[in-house]
């Protein structure tokens, strides 16, 4: 079973109108681009504020469209700390994308000044194209017919060999769960790299070469204009639900050594367990260096490292890439003092 996931549409009138899109695959992207070109679109509205909304905000603005992001919350990318979400909002604003907070869509109608009108609980937004970027859900329609067990996440329950509740059926990718090595729970994280690894594991097992999928730590990232945004592991809320007693710290610095002068501002957040000192999660945002540091901290999570080890970890020091005491070292030592 590799049925993937389906993009979410809200249960409101008008989502079937011409000019309303979701973005889940290459064909969706091509259809959006063709519609913009053939209809000479000048304005766009994106509903949602996650990865796809951020990336589409940049893409549409780059194409020259007046772009608005409509979101029911206060800040974009709610998985990140509000301090980092505020940096993302600043990047959007500085690049001419309008962020319309605390508005929920209630209908889509034909427009009077533009092709469409996005009706929210506060106003009507006239626009030529609407893209709903509200996340995805596992496509489990066939799965239910097969009688497979669905996990608490809403995705197919599998074991470490990708075998489902029926011995002769395997599942891989966005339709099934993954084991989270930090929370110790089965979760649904629909990302392409995870799907590729699970597909290989399933194929090897079906082909008679037993192997297991070792799980995930939740590493993910995206880019919006000049900003790198990345995270791995758990945030404080999820850590508490997983039985930990989390503590966190945020530090701000530069992606390069101070001796280089100037540099790109970088924010780094670490979350650790008060009782054990083990790293539980990390987040970063900056014009450069954010994804690289989160990749390093993902490896730390994978290995179950604590703050003591991370604070003195051997990294590839060079002033153009960071200080002799990297921000990773500094954040780990700062957080250790708080425990």
Buried (B, 14 or more C-beta within 10 A) or exposed (E): BBBBBBBBEBEBEBBEBEBBBBBBEEEBBEEBEEBBEEEEBBBBBBBBBBBBBBBBBBBBBEEEBBBBBBBBEBBBBEBBBEBBBBBBBEBBEEBEBBBBBEBBBBBBBEBEEBBBBBBBEEEBBBBBBBBBBBBBBBBBEEBEEEEBEBBEBEBBBBBBBBBBBEEEBBBBBBBBBBBBBBBEBBBBBBBEEBBEBBBBBBBBBEEEEEBEBEBBBBBBBBBBBEBBBBBBBBBBEBBEEBEBBBBBBBBEBBBBBEEBEEBBBBBBBBBBBEEBBBBBBBBBBBBBBBBBBBEBBBBBBBEEBBBEBBBEBEBEEEBEBBBEBBBBBBBBBBBBEEE
